[in-house]
Amino acid sequence: MLLRALVKRPARAPTSQIGATWRLERIDLDHVRRYNAAFGFAGVAIPVTFLYLLAQRAQLATMLACPIPFRIPGLIHVENRLALHGPAPHDAPLALATALHLPPPAPNGALHCVLETRAFDGERLAFSCDSTYLIRRGSRASRAAPQPDAPSGQALGRWTVAHDAGRRYAALSGDWNPIHLWPWSARLMGMRAPIIHGAHTLAKACSLLQASTERDIAALWCHFRQPVALGADVTLLAGGSDGEFAVMCGGRLAMEGRYS
């Protein structure tokens, strides 16, 4: 899939609505155990952030199977919404219906795509995942917006992103986007330095939030404000309101979100 993504040429324009449905035979519980161990999730339950890995497979497969007017390598994850609508079945097949939408360009010219995935256990909606990716950056003049104020809140945890964390998470998730791997591969994609996957930061935050509340998170929304470089120090803060959280990196807001 990585090689196909690297060589896939952008279409001039999508000819119809972009979407496909994929069958997942079962959730690999050994994969879940390795994921839980990597991020410190207690027990053997399937974390809501693990479901992004399943949805992302369907999203990538859809982009490979359908004509899309952009290149897949170099996409930057900017927002995600996850919700578990009932028990996630691990011993039954799931149908993952994925649709891709292209909103109009932002006022500064930035272009995004939104991938919506709905996973069905028969007729029952098991989980949903909406992922937004940046395709093209906006103009620099328009991007000069004031930075959000640093949130106030209790520090729930701190960690340092290892220099090989991008490659280790790629092996765990299957997301081998070059911007996360090595300095040279990130520069080929227009990045100054490699950054960690947004889903990696979200998973680490989710595990700390569950540990602090002693309850499993069923729904999660986040906006990735700034990239987190490999080797960076990161802090998770509880927000001012129940269910709000923020991730700080280098004194700047890297991610904000809500959970329930």
Protein Blocks (a to p, Z undefined) as FASTA:
>chain_A
ZZmmmmpccdfbdfbdcddddddfbacfklmmmmmmmnopghjbdcfklmmmmmmmmmmm
mmmmpccfbdfehpacfbdcdddfbdcdfkbccddddddddddddfkopacdddddddde
hjacfbdcdddddfbdcdfklmmccdddddddddfbdcdddfklmmmmmmmnopacfklm
bmmlmmmnopabdcddfklmmmmmmmmmmmmnopacfbdcdddfbdcdehiacdddddfb
ehiacddeehiafbdcddZZ
